[in-house]
């Protein structure tokens, strides 16, 4: 199988998943090529010669990120090519289910065969920070889901669900968030007394929305994707992300996924008794374990 993985990444969670997925597919004998979208250089690719294409993205406000959607629409998918989607977010509420609806439409118009879709869990880069024990547990569950994805994609086993109308409606109306980054840029700033002038935010911004003026101060233009790369990765925690910061939604400090991966917590974090925000994970865990057992005969690796 010759496979192409097309993906967009904000704070590198999707890049991390893509690296794991590529290794798993190659271990099964697939020839895998990866392409990470540069929002400033959305190339039109030659997709002929591939058997399968995987589309990966982080969910932004119940939708695929706008630059990724524009990039996919620019491509011409060969008729009959198999396609699957691997998306990720910090919560698995069903409101996220239809986030790929516009990608589906494009792929179907071109005659691609959309057979599989998977929703991975990755820690938040906004709202609040995830506890390391939970992140370790999430990565264990993501490993099981990767097992499922690779088995089904390589074996040609479809695994896709029809989107409910209510989730399509949520995706449609929340699409207004596509303009939110540009508006929020007017309120973003860097705390001068904390900034160490390392230039990391300027170098890393995927749309070059951040720059250093003649006085050496960090400034913001108005082409923001709200990916949170600047605020999460600032070594001095100096970036303030506009009205999101006013609500206390800033998360600073990248998660060390390589260190956390493969080391499950001593005690389960998510249980059947879990309530509140993480209650959605209970159903997700159960679904992953059930499908893993159906394919491999047990629920644990």
C-alpha positions in Angstrom: 0.0 0.0 0.0 1.3 3.4 -0.9 -0.1 6.0 1.5 0.1 9.8 1.8 -0.6 11.5 5.1 -1.7 15.1 4.6 -2.0 17.1 7.8 -2.1 20.5 9.5 -0.7 21.0 13.0 -1.0 23.9 15.4 0.9 23.0 18.6 2.3 19.8 17.1 -0.1 17.3 18.5 -1.2 16.2 15.0 2.5 16.1 13.9 3.1 13.8 16.9 0.2 11.5 15.9 1.3 11.5 12.3 4.8 10.3 13.3 3.3 7.5 15.3 0.9 6.6 12.5 3.6 6.6 9.9 5.7 4.2 11.9 2.8 1.8 12.5 1.8 1.8 8.8 5.4 1.2 7.7 5.7 -1.7 10.2 2.8 -3.3 8.2 4.7 -2.9 5.0 3.1 0.3 3.7 5.1 2.9 1.8 4.2 6.2 3.6 4.8 9.8 2.6 3.9 12.7 4.9 3.0 16.3 4.0 2.6 19.0 6.7 0.6 22.0 5.5 2.4 25.4 5.5 -0.6 27.8 5.6 1.4 30.4 3.7 2.3 27.9 1.0 -0.7 25.7 0.3 0.7 23.7 -2.7 -1.4 21.8 -5.2 0.0 18.2 -5.0 0.1 15.4 -7.4 -1.9 12.7 -5.7 -1.7 10.1 -8.5 0.0 6.9 -7.7 -1.2 6.7 -4.1 -3.6 3.9 -2.9 -4.7 5.7 0.3 -4.6 9.2 1.6 -5.0 10.1 5.3 -6.1 13.6 6.4 -5.1 14.7 9.9 -6.0 17.8 11.8 -6.7 19.3 15.2 -10.4 20.2 15.8 -10.9 23.9 16.1 -14.3 24.9 17.5 -16.1 21.7 16.2 -14.5 22.2 12.7 -11.5 21.4 10.6 -9.1 24.4 10.7 -9.9 26.8 7.9 -6.4 26.7 6.2 -6.5 22.9 6.1 -10.0 23.0 4.6 -8.9 25.5 1.9 -5.8 23.3 1.2 -7.9 20.1 0.8 -10.3 21.9 -1.5 -7.4 23.0 -3.7 -6.4 19.3 -4.3 -7.7 17.0 -7.0 -8.2 13.5 -5.5 -8.0 10.7 -8.0 -11.3 8.9 -8.5 -11.4 5.7 -6.4 -8.6 6.6 -4.1 -9.3 5.4 -0.5 -9.3 8.0 2.2 -9.4 8.2 6.0 -9.5 11.0 8.6 -7.6 11.1 11.8 -8.5 14.1 13.9 -7.8 15.1 17.5 -9.0 17.3 20.3 -9.0 17.7 24.1 -12.6 16.5 24.4 -14.6 13.9 22.7 -18.1 15.4 22.9 -20.4 14.3 20.1 -20.6 18.0 19.0 -17.1 17.3 17.4 -18.5 14.3 15.3 -19.3 16.3 12.2 -16.1 18.4 12.2 -15.0 16.7 8.9 -18.3 17.3 7.0 -16.8 19.8 4.6 -13.7 17.6 3.9 -16.1 14.7 3.2 -18.0 16.8 0.6 -14.8 17.7 -1.3 -13.5 14.1 -1.3 -16.9 12.7 -2.4 -17.1 15.3 -5.2 -13.8 14.0 -6.5 -14.9 10.4 -6.3 -12.6 9.4 -3.4 -13.8 6.5 -1.2 -14.1 7.7 2.4 -14.0 4.6 4.5 -12.6 5.4 8.0 -12.6 8.3 10.6 -10.9 8.3 14.0 -11.0 10.8 16.8 -7.8 10.8 19.0 -7.5 12.5 22.4 -4.7 15.0 22.9 -4.1 17.5 25.8 -5.5 21.0 25.6 -3.4 23.9 24.5 -6.2 26.3 25.6 -8.8 26.5 28.4 -6.8 24.6 31.1 -3.8 22.4 31.4 -4.3 18.6 31.6 -2.7 16.7 34.5 0.2 14.5 33.4 -1.4 11.3 34.7 -4.4 11.9 32.5 -2.1 12.7 29.5 -0.3 9.4 30.0 -3.6 7.5 30.1 -4.9 9.3 27.0 -1.8 8.3 25.1 -2.3 4.7 26.1 -5.8 4.9 24.7 -4.5 6.6 21.6 -2.1 3.6 21.1 -5.1 1.3 21.1 -6.9 3.5 18.6 -3.8 3.5 16.4 -3.9 -0.3 16.5 -7.5 -0.1 15.3 -6.8 2.5 12.6 -3.9 0.6 11.1 -5.6 -2.8 11.2 -8.8 -1.4 9.5 -7.0 0.8 6.9 -4.5 -1.8 5.9 -7.1 -4.6 5.8 -9.7 -2.4 4.0 -12.3 -2.6 6.9 -14.6 0.4 6.8 -15.3 2.2 10.1 -17.2 5.4 9.6 -20.4 6.8 11.2 -23.1 8.9 9.6 -23.2 12.4 11.1 -26.3 13.3 12.9 -28.2 16.5 11.8 -27.7 18.3 15.1 -24.0 17.9 14.9 -23.9 19.2 11.4 -25.9 22.2 12.6 -23.4 22.8 15.4 -20.5 22.6 13.0 -22.1 25.0 10.6 -22.9 27.7 13.1 -19.7 27.5 15.0 -17.8 28.0 11.7 -18.1 31.7 12.5 -15.0 31.1 14.7 -12.9 31.2 11.5 -12.8 35.0 11.8 -12.2 34.9 15.6 -8.4 34.8 15.3 -8.2 37.9 13.2 -10.4 39.8 15.6 -8.7 38.5 18.7 -5.3 39.6 17.2 -6.2 43.2 18.0 -6.0 42.3 21.7 -3.0 40.0 21.7 0.2 41.3 23.3 3.4 40.4 24.9 4.3 41.4 28.5 7.4 43.5 28.1 8.6 42.9 31.6 8.5 39.1 31.0 9.6 38.8 27.4 13.2 37.6 27.0 13.4 38.6 23.2 14.2 35.0 22.2 12.1 35.4 19.0 10.6 32.0 19.3 7.0 33.2 18.8 8.1 35.2 15.7 9.9 32.2 14.1 7.2 29.6 15.0 4.0 31.4 14.0 2.6 29.5 11.1 1.1 32.6 9.4 3.9 35.0 10.3 1.3 36.9 12.3 3.9 37.9 14.9 6.8 40.2 14.2 9.4 42.3 16.0 9.3 46.1 15.3 12.2 48.5 15.0 12.2 49.0 18.8 12.5 45.3 19.4 9.0 44.9 20.7 6.8 41.9 19.7 3.8 42.9 17.7 0.8 41.1 16.2 -0.7 41.4 12.7 -4.3 40.2 12.0 -3.9 36.8 10.3 -4.1 34.6 13.4 -5.3 31.0 13.3 -5.7 30.8 17.1 -3.5 27.7 17.1 -2.0 28.8 20.4 1.5 27.8 19.3 2.9 31.2 20.6 1.3 31.1 24.1 1.9 27.4 24.7 5.5 27.4 23.7 6.7 30.8 25.1 9.6 30.0 27.5 8.8 33.1 29.6 5.0 32.8 29.5 4.9 36.4 28.2 2.3 36.0 25.4 -1.2 37.2 26.2 -3.9 35.8 23.9 -6.5 38.6 23.8 -10.0 37.9 25.1 -9.1 34.2 25.6 -6.5 35.4 28.2 -9.2 37.5 29.9 -11.2 34.4 30.5 -8.2 32.6 32.0 -7.8 30.2 29.1 -4.0 30.6 28.6 -2.0 27.3 28.8 1.7 27.7 28.9 4.4 25.0 28.6 4.4 22.2 26.0 3.6 18.7 27.1 6.5 16.3 26.9 4.6 13.7 24.9 7.7 11.5 24.2 8.4 11.3 27.9 4.8 10.6 28.9 4.1 8.2 26.1 4.2 4.5 27.1 4.0 5.1 30.9 0.4 4.6 32.0 -0.5 6.0 35.4 -0.4 3.7 38.5 -4.2 4.1 38.9 -6.9 4.8 36.3 -7.7 8.4 35.9 -10.9 8.0 34.0 -13.4 5.5 35.5 -17.1 4.8 35.1 -17.7 7.2 38.0 -15.9 10.1 36.3 -18.2 13.2 36.1 -18.0 16.7 34.8 -15.9 17.8 31.8 -14.2 14.4 31.4 -17.3 12.3 31.5 -17.2 12.2 27.7 -14.0 10.2 27.9 -15.8 7.3 29.6 -17.8 6.5 26.4 -14.7 7.1 24.3 -12.5 4.7 26.3 -15.2 2.0 26.2 -15.7 2.4 22.5 -11.9 2.1 21.8 -11.5 -0.9 24.1 -14.5 -2.7 22.6 -13.3 -2.2 19.0 -9.8 -3.3 19.9 -11.1 -6.4 21.5 -13.2 -7.2 18.4 -10.2 -6.9 16.2 -7.4 -8.3 18.4 -9.2 -10.5 21.0 -8.4 -8.4 24.0 -8.8 -4.8 25.2 -5.2 -4.3 26.3 -1.9 -4.5 24.4 
